[in-house]
Amino acid sequence: MWSKIINKTSIRVLDLEAYVNVRRKGQRVLLAVCDAELLGKVLREGKVVFKVRRDFYDGLKMSVDEAVDLMDQCTIVNMVGENIVGKAIERGLIHPEAILDISGVPHAQIVKL
């Protein structure tokens, strides 16, 4: 659970959410996951244009914790967003130096050989 202070007298608890899309091809399982608020956005930095496309990332909407739990079952993971990447780092699934920053938004991949 994450908390965000709304004002001095009230606290609202937020469940961080992500969109996940799982694809299987033979023995390989690809998980595409993004922070919910990024779906459909375009990130630009210099000549880099990164589209958080609905056709790639849109699928089930679930908590960030649940999405990270799925990563253990996948051979390839493509993730974008501060919440999902941060949780993957926290759980030791990716190294902080393996993160690509695109317009202030972290992106990472896991490939299990």
Helices and strands as residue ranges (DSSP letters): E 2-5, E 11-14, E 17-25, E 28-35, G 36-38, E 42-45, E 48-51, H 54-57, E 60-63, H 64-70, G 71-73, E 76-80, H 82-90, G 96-98, E 100-102, E 105-111
